Amino acid sequence: MIQLTVNGQRHQVDVAPDTPLLWVLRDTLQLTGTKYGCGQALCGACTVHIDGVPSRACMTPVSAAAGHKVSTVEAMEQDRIGRAVQAAWRKLDVVQCGYCQSGQVMSAVALLATNRKPSDADIDSAMAGNLCRCATYQRIRAAIHEAAKSLA
């Protein structure tokens, strides 16, 4: 049994220690907001926070998350920065197909948690590991600036 704290709740999961955190979140805990994209930590669709740091759940063994605080997109409504990011996403109509957006939101929240006035270069750097096949990058950048403004 592996003990996890996900979105503030403790869970015991009976899975192999090398099981990717993504599959534990989606299949065992039924938290399906975190998406499978590439399975190689290249696209960012599976981004979650582990102790506040953006991490790729597809390549993180569940055993590495034990003893740490894992946050998924489902918990962002309970977070001031998460709410600001989601509100900016809606206001600026960022989403096109939406598949990558949970990972995008998680990376944006992590950026704004450490930098409340990011420049375009800061945003581009923080978001570089998150791919959007619909190419909504300009709207994502604008929404991050909007969220930062609302948090000021």
QUIBELCOR-V157265 format. One record per pair of residues at least 24 apart in sequence whose C-alpha atoms are under 8 Angstrom apart, sorted by the first residue. I is the first residue (numbers start at 1). GAP is how many residues later the second one is. D is the distance in whole Angstrom. If there is no record, write none. Layout:
i=I gap=GAP d=D
i=I gap=GAP d=D
//
This chain:
i=2 gap=60 d=8
i=2 gap=61 d=7
i=2 gap=64 d=7
i=3 gap=63 d=6
i=3 gap=64 d=7
i=4 gap=61 d=7
i=4 gap=62 d=5
i=4 gap=63 d=6
i=4 gap=64 d=7
i=4 gap=65 d=8
i=4 gap=66 d=8
i=5 gap=61 d=8
i=5 gap=62 d=7
i=5 gap=63 d=7
i=5 gap=64 d=5
i=5 gap=65 d=6
i=6 gap=63 d=6
i=6 gap=64 d=5
i=6 gap=65 d=6
i=6 gap=66 d=8
i=7 gap=62 d=7
i=7 gap=63 d=6
i=7 gap=64 d=5
i=7 gap=65 d=7
i=7 gap=67 d=8
i=7 gap=68 d=6
i=8 gap=61 d=7
i=8 gap=62 d=8
i=8 gap=63 d=8
i=17 gap=44 d=7
i=17 gap=45 d=6
i=17 gap=46 d=5
i=18 gap=43 d=5
i=18 gap=44 d=6
i=18 gap=45 d=7
i=19 gap=42 d=5
i=19 gap=43 d=6
i=19 gap=44 d=8
i=20 gap=37 d=7
i=20 gap=38 d=6
i=20 gap=39 d=6
i=20 gap=40 d=5
i=20 gap=41 d=4
i=20 gap=42 d=6
i=21 gap=36 d=5
i=21 gap=37 d=6
i=21 gap=38 d=7
i=21 gap=39 d=6
i=21 gap=40 d=5
i=21 gap=41 d=4
i=21 gap=44 d=8
i=22 gap=24 d=7
i=22 gap=35 d=5
i=22 gap=36 d=5
i=22 gap=37 d=8
i=22 gap=38 d=8
i=23 gap=35 d=8
i=24 gap=38 d=7
i=31 gap=41 d=8
i=31 gap=43 d=7
i=33 gap=39 d=7
i=33 gap=40 d=6
i=33 gap=41 d=6
i=33 gap=69 d=6
i=34 gap=38 d=7
i=34 gap=39 d=7
i=34 gap=68 d=6
i=34 gap=69 d=7
i=35 gap=64 d=7
i=35 gap=65 d=7
i=35 gap=67 d=7
i=35 gap=68 d=8
i=37 gap=63 d=8
i=42 gap=87 d=7
i=42 gap=88 d=8
i=43 gap=86 d=6
i=43 gap=87 d=5
i=43 gap=88 d=5
i=44 gap=56 d=7
i=44 gap=59 d=6
i=44 gap=60 d=7
i=44 gap=85 d=6
i=44 gap=86 d=4
i=44 gap=87 d=6
i=45 gap=54 d=7
i=45 gap=55 d=5
i=45 gap=56 d=7
i=45 gap=57 d=7
i=45 gap=58 d=5
i=45 gap=59 d=7
i=45 gap=85 d=7
i=45 gap=86 d=8
i=46 gap=56 d=8
i=46 gap=57 d=6
i=47 gap=25 d=8
i=47 gap=55 d=7
i=47 gap=56 d=5
i=47 gap=57 d=8
i=47 gap=59 d=6
i=47 gap=60 d=7
i=48 gap=24 d=5
i=48 gap=25 d=7
i=48 gap=55 d=7
i=48 gap=58 d=6
i=49 gap=57 d=7
i=49 gap=61 d=8
i=52 gap=58 d=7
i=53 gap=57 d=7
i=54 gap=52 d=7
i=54 gap=53 d=6
i=54 gap=56 d=7
i=72 gap=34 d=8
i=73 gap=29 d=6
i=73 gap=30 d=8
i=73 gap=32 d=7
i=73 gap=33 d=6
i=81 gap=28 d=6
i=81 gap=31 d=7
i=81 gap=32 d=7
i=81 gap=66 d=8
i=81 gap=70 d=7
i=82 gap=27 d=6
i=84 gap=63 d=5
i=84 gap=64 d=8
i=84 gap=66 d=7
i=84 gap=67 d=7
i=85 gap=24 d=7
i=85 gap=58 d=7
i=85 gap=59 d=7
i=85 gap=62 d=5
i=87 gap=60 d=8
i=88 gap=55 d=5
i=88 gap=56 d=7
i=88 gap=58 d=6
i=88 gap=59 d=5
i=89 gap=51 d=7
i=89 gap=54 d=6
i=92 gap=47 d=7
i=92 gap=50 d=8
i=92 gap=51 d=6
i=93 gap=46 d=8
i=94 gap=42 d=7
i=94 gap=45 d=5
i=94 gap=46 d=6
i=94 gap=49 d=7
i=95 gap=41 d=7
i=96 gap=38 d=7
i=96 gap=40 d=7
i=97 gap=37 d=7
i=100 gap=30 d=8
i=100 gap=31 d=7
i=100 gap=32 d=6
i=103 gap=27 d=7
i=104 gap=26 d=6
i=108 gap=36 d=7
i=112 gap=36 d=7
i=116 gap=32 d=6
i=116 gap=35 d=7
i=116 gap=36 d=7
i=117 gap=28 d=8
i=117 gap=31 d=6
i=117 gap=32 d=8
i=118 gap=27 d=7
i=118 gap=30 d=8
//
